[in-house]
Amino acid sequence: MKLASYKDGSRDGQLLVVSRDLGMAHYATGAAHTLQQALDDWNFIAPQLQDLYVALNQGRARHAFPFEPGRCMAPLPRAYQWVAVDAELIEQTPTDGSLSRLRQGSGDAFLGPCDDMPWHDPALAAEWSAGLAVVSGDLPAQSSPEQALDAIRLLMLVNDWCLSVPTEGVGTAQAWPATAFSPVAITLDELGTAWQRGRLKLPLQLTLNGQPLGLSEPNRSALHFGQWLSLLCRHRPLGAGTVLGCAASRSPALDEGDQVRIEIRSPEGHSLFGAITQALALPA
């Protein structure tokens, strides 16, 4: 199924179920008001959301309405824990030292898929990194990679952009502003054979100012998502709603007004997550 959160003036938004073709949506109020509420009681609430998803796809949902990505927050607008594996780390075989370099913290300022990227300090170069993120359920400490794979509830696209000081063509990161996610988060069954043991076998499609930058492989990481999650819970449990992202592709620096687009399409050409479409903007 596909889930989204509409802006409604609250911090966590209003949970929606979205049709497979991203054309229609329905409020999930009868099952859960927010995605975090659904994640906290997933085994009970997810079947109710699935029933609504089936009805929506079959045209039987009585109060369905056209889906508008521009009204979306991040699918999970706030997360108890946000962990980012940066592009320069993902191809390395992790050690205790490299794991200490993961960016971990609460995700209390995620951006929606169509929100501007606020550029508060133009003296710093703005760079963007496209990738994938998973949302996990509860994971006990010392869970195995297989247990971690089973705990993955949802998959999203991520734009994990940074601000840096350019130094002879190589940026030195100075700040990590709010991260953006795709309009919808999807359950793994939506991917069929494209999801194989913690890896998605479909390319990222990247566009800058309407010009394609080509296709990017989202699975360059030395570890799959189950292995990363297992390492994260080696010494402590992970709570439902933990978000782990791998930024697989770092793209050129941006100028004010530049617009980026990140998307993944199915082999049949259908958008799976909707698109992240953002512009770099100076705050008013």
Long-range contacts (C-beta under 8 A, 24 or more apart in sequence): 1-49, 1-50, 1-53, 1-186, 1-187, 1-190, 2-53, 2-184, 2-185, 2-186, 2-187, 2-190, 3-28, 3-35, 3-38, 3-49, 3-75, 3-154, 3-184, 3-185, 3-186, 4-67, 4-72, 4-75, 4-183, 4-184, 4-185, 5-34, 5-35, 5-72, 5-73, 5-74, 5-75, 5-76, 5-77, 6-71, 6-72, 6-73, 7-71, 7-72, 7-73, 7-112, 11-77, 11-78, 12-36, 12-77, 12-78, 13-73, 13-77, 16-67, 17-49, 17-52, 17-53, 17-56, 18-56, 18-67, 18-183, 18-184, 19-53, 19-56, 19-57, 19-64, 19-67, 20-57, 20-190, 21-270, 22-67, 22-69, 22-183, 22-184, 22-271, 22-274, 23-66, 23-67, 24-56, 24-61, 24-64, 24-65, 24-66, 24-67, 25-56, 25-64, 25-65, 25-66, 25-67, 26-52, 26-55, 26-56, 26-61, 26-63, 26-64, 26-65, 27-63, 28-52, 35-75, 35-76, 35-77, 35-185, 35-241, 36-76, 36-78, 36-240, 36-241, 39-76, 39-135, 39-137, 39-153, 39-240, 39-241, 40-240, 40-241, 42-137, 42-153, 42-240, 46-153, 67-183, 69-113, 69-114, 69-183, 69-274, 69-275, 69-277, 70-114, 72-112, 72-113, 72-114, 72-183, 72-184, 72-274, 73-110, 73-112, 74-110, 74-111, 74-112, 74-113, 74-156, 74-180, 74-181, 75-135, 75-154, 75-156, 75-181, 75-182, 75-183, 75-184, 75-185, 76-107, 76-110, 76-135, 76-154, 76-181, 76-185, 76-241, 76-243, 77-110, 78-106, 78-107, 78-108, 78-110, 79-106, 79-107, 79-110, 79-135, 79-241, 79-242, 79-243, 80-106, 80-107, 80-239, 80-241, 80-242, 81-105, 81-106, 81-107, 81-238, 81-239, 81-241, 81-242, 81-243, 82-106, 82-107, 82-110, 82-179, 82-243, 82-245, 83-232, 83-242, 83-243, 83-244, 83-245, 84-160, 84-176, 84-179, 84-244, 84-245, 84-246, 84-247, 85-221, 85-228, 85-244, 85-245, 85-246, 85-247, 86-129, 86-160, 86-247, 87-129, 87-131, 87-247, 87-248, 87-249, 87-250, 90-220, 90-221, 90-222, 90-246, 90-247, 90-248, 91-220, 91-221, 91-222, 92-222, 93-222, 93-223, 94-222, 94-223, 94-231, 99-231, 102-232, 103-176, 107-179, 107-243, 109-178, 110-178, 110-179, 110-180, 110-181, 111-159, 111-178, 111-179, 111-180, 111-181, 111-278, 112-180, 112-181, 112-183, 113-180, 113-181, 113-182, 113-183, 113-274, 113-275, 113-276, 113-277, 113-278, 114-183, 114-276, 114-277, 114-278, 115-180, 115-278, 116-278, 116-279, 116-280, 116-281, 117-159, 117-161, 117-177, 117-180, 117-254, 117-278, 117-279, 117-280, 117-281, 118-177, 118-178, 118-281, 118-282, 118-283, 119-163, 119-256, 119-280, 119-281, 119-282, 119-283, 120-177, 120-283, 121-163, 121-175, 122-256, 122-282, 124-163, 124-164, 124-165, 124-174, 124-175, 125-163, 125-164, 125-165, 125-166, 125-171, 125-253, 126-161, 126-162, 126-163, 126-253, 126-254, 126-280, 127-161, 127-162, 127-163, 127-164, 127-171, 127-250, 127-251, 127-252, 127-253, 127-254, 128-159, 128-160, 128-161, 128-250, 128-251, 128-254, 128-260, 129-159, 129-160, 129-161, 129-162, 129-247, 129-248, 129-249, 129-250, 129-251, 130-157, 130-158, 130-159, 130-204, 130-206, 130-216, 130-247, 130-248, 130-249, 130-251, 130-262, 130-276, 131-157, 131-158, 131-160, 131-204, 131-218, 131-245, 131-246, 131-247, 131-248, 131-249, 132-156, 132-157, 132-158, 132-200, 132-218, 132-225, 132-245, 132-246, 132-248, 133-157, 133-158, 133-181, 133-243, 133-244, 133-245, 133-246, 134-225, 134-229, 134-243, 134-244, 134-245, 135-185, 135-241, 135-242, 135-243, 136-229, 136-238, 136-240, 136-241, 136-242, 136-243, 136-244, 137-240, 138-237, 138-238, 138-239, 138-240, 139-229, 139-233, 139-237, 139-238, 139-242, 140-233, 140-237, 141-233, 141-234, 141-235, 141-236, 141-237, 142-233, 142-234, 142-235, 143-229, 143-230, 143-233, 144-230, 145-198, 145-224, 145-226, 145-227, 145-229, 145-230, 146-226, 147-230, 148-225, 148-226, 148-227, 148-228, 148-229, 148-230, 148-233, 149-197, 149-198, 149-224, 149-225, 149-226, 149-229, 151-229, 151-238, 152-188, 152-198, 152-225, 152-226, 152-229, 153-187, 153-240, 154-185, 154-186, 154-187, 155-185, 155-186, 155-187, 155-188, 155-191, 155-195, 155-200, 155-273, 156-181, 156-182, 156-184, 156-185, 156-186, 156-243, 156-273, 157-181, 157-182, 157-204, 157-262, 157-263, 157-264, 157-273, 157-276, 158-182, 158-245, 158-247, 158-276, 159-260, 159-262, 159-276, 159-278, 160-245, 160-247, 166-253, 171-253, 179-245, 180-276, 180-278, 181-276, 182-262, 182-273, 182-274, 182-275, 182-276, 183-273, 183-274, 183-275, 183-276, 184-273, 184-274, 185-273, 186-272, 186-273, 190-272, 191-272, 194-266, 194-267, 197-224, 197-226, 198-224, 198-225, 198-226, 198-227, 199-224, 199-225, 200-264, 202-264, 202-265, 202-266, 202-267, 202-272, 203-264, 204-248, 204-249, 204-262, 204-263, 204-264, 205-261, 205-262, 205-263, 205-264, 205-265, 206-249, 206-251, 206-260, 206-261, 206-262, 207-260, 207-261, 207-262, 207-263, 208-251, 208-252, 208-254, 208-258, 208-259, 208-260, 208-261, 209-258, 209-259, 210-259, 213-251, 216-248, 216-249, 217-248, 217-249, 218-246, 218-248, 218-249, 218-264, 219-248, 220-248, 221-246, 221-248, 254-280, 255-280, 256-280, 256-281, 256-282, 257-281
